[in-house]
Amino acid sequence: MLKGKKNNYFIIGQERWDYAAIKYRRHRIAERLADLPETNQVYWIAPYQTTWKKALNFHRHIIVRKLDNGIIQLELPEYKGMIGQAGILPIRKLMQRFFTAETNNCIWYTYPAFWKLAAPSQDEVVYDCSDLWGSSNWSAEGEEPLWKKNAYLKLIRFAEQKIAQRSDHLFATSETLGSHLAALAGRPAEVIENGVDLEGYNAPGQSVREAADIPEPRLVFSGGIKKKIDLKLVRGTAERFPTASVVMIGPVADERDSDVAALRAMNNVHFLGEKSSASIPDYLQYMDVGLMPYKDIDYNKAVSPLKLFEYLAAGVGTVGHGVPTTEGHQHPGVYVHCESYEMFFEQIEAMLAQAKSPELIQQRKQLAEQHGWAEKIDYIISAVHRN
């Protein structure tokens, strides 16, 4: 980007800014960019599903909203991937009013959509990939026929390849995703794992009665309760440890799921609902073992779980399943990744026996301290500006 000019950043996300209480990597990047003195404006771009007619009248149905943090949200009309992924409209031309010659423009993709928005000869283009978007249809489960789901995933893969090939900078949250991007773009991607907001864990926690009142010992899952989470493994955990409490913190994606209903019927499973990222440390201070019970599917093989370093920052020993990207962080009494249900149960028992060890609590926190969000986000942004 040219020096002497202010910068406009267009962050392409999957959803509206405030669709969940959890603050993801893309939110942190957008907020940090907004704070930089050389920034003119940060735009948060997300699709919303609408009718075919409204999608075709694209420029008339852009929803503009200024957020409390100064970021401007642009919700763009979409119809079943035809605009964002298939790229049937010249959306850069239709959105020209948001681009000026007086500023540098950086298109920052965190989700494979609206690839026609970027003009590689004019813009700086970044792709920061945190999910294996087109590999599995776990998130597309529903009543639609399989051929429709597969057709949409094919569009996702098409758009992602376009974005990767147009990008000046490629970042990924895991080695698996790094290899995936390298294959798409024909050049390497830099791997920067997800992190943790250390500031929230260094301050004394606030008292939370609904957590403190749950019987000990407490086994916690914190995060979105989605189809990628192995709820059968969670149920097996509750059955294997009937005198322990399994605490579920996070929004439930589908209350109709029979596995969710089965868990709600168990006396030692406690659903606390969705909590803000800022309040998670207050809840984790009451927990004894952190759970990462992911399904053994391709999508999860690329995941860099936010909760790993959150648990560890709270001094909570952690047991994982289905997320092999975390194996490099294993250390006895700190974190163990398991290959089977039985191993998962055995390691929970071992972690419970060492839950209050001062030495291990310190080791857990020290590992988390190597993965602070502030350093990671600043590194990514400086790498973009450096070139």
C-alpha positions, 0 to 999 in steps of 0.5 A: 500500500502506498505511503502517504495515503490513508487505508480502507479495509474491507473485512469479509466475514461469514456473518454479521458482526454481532451474530454471536457473543464470541469474539473471533480472530476476524473481529480482533483483526478488524478492531485492531485495524480500526485503531491504527492512525493510518486507517481511514475506515474499516468495513465489515462485509457479510452476506445475508440471504434474500430473494433472487430478485433482490440479489439481482438488484444488488446495489439497491439492497446493501444494508449499511450500519455504523457499529458502536466501535466505528466500523461500518457494516455492509450486509450484501444480498446473497441468493444461494451462493450465486453472488458471493461464490459463483460471482455472477455480478460485477459487485466491485462496480456496483459498490464503487461508492465505497472505494476512492482514489484518495485511499489505499484499499485492502480486501481482507478475506476471512471467508470465501465469498465476494471474490469479485470485490477484489481488484488485484491490480488496485488493491492489497488482498489478504486471505486469512483462512481459519476453516476448511470451508469446502471440505465437509458439509457438517454445517450444511446438514438439513432437509435439502437434498445431498446434491444441493449441498454438494453443489454449494460446497463446490461453489465454496471451493471455487470461490476460495481458489479464486481468492487464494490466487488473487491474494498478496498475503496468505495466512492460516490457523493450522498446518493443515490449512496452510497446506490447503492454501498452498495447493490452491495458490501455488505458493506457501501460506504463513501459519499463525494459530489462534490465540487467547486474550491474556488480559482477561485471565491475568486479572482477578475473576468476578464471582459467578454464582451460577458456576459456583453453585454447580457441584464439583468436580466440574468438566467444562465445554466452552464454545458453540454447541454445533454439529462438529462437536461430538455430543455422544462423547459428551454424553459418554463423559457424563455417564462415565463420571456420574459424580462430576458435573459436565458444564456446557457454556455456549449457544446451542445451534439446534435444540431439535438435535436428539443428542442435545435433548439426551444431554439436557435430560441428564442430572449432571449436565448443566447448560449455562447458555451463551456468554460473552468472550469477556466473561469466559475467564470468570466462568473458567476459574471454577472449572477442573478439566477443559473438554474439547470433544470434536467429531473425527471428521475432515473439517475438524482436522484443520481446526485451531480451537479457541478454547484450548488456550482459554482453558490453559490460561485459566490454569485448567488441564485440558483433554481433546479429541478429533483435533489433531492440529493440537497434538504439538501442544501436548504435555502431561498434566497440561494437555492431552489429545486422544485417539479414542473415547476410552482414552478420552475418559482415562485422560479426564480421570488423570487430569482430575487427579492433578487439577489443583496441582500448583506446578501444573497450573503454572505450566498450563498458564505458561503455555497459554502465555506464548499464544496471546492475541495481541502479539499474533494480531499485531504480527499479522497486520505488520506482515501485511504492511511490511510488503 
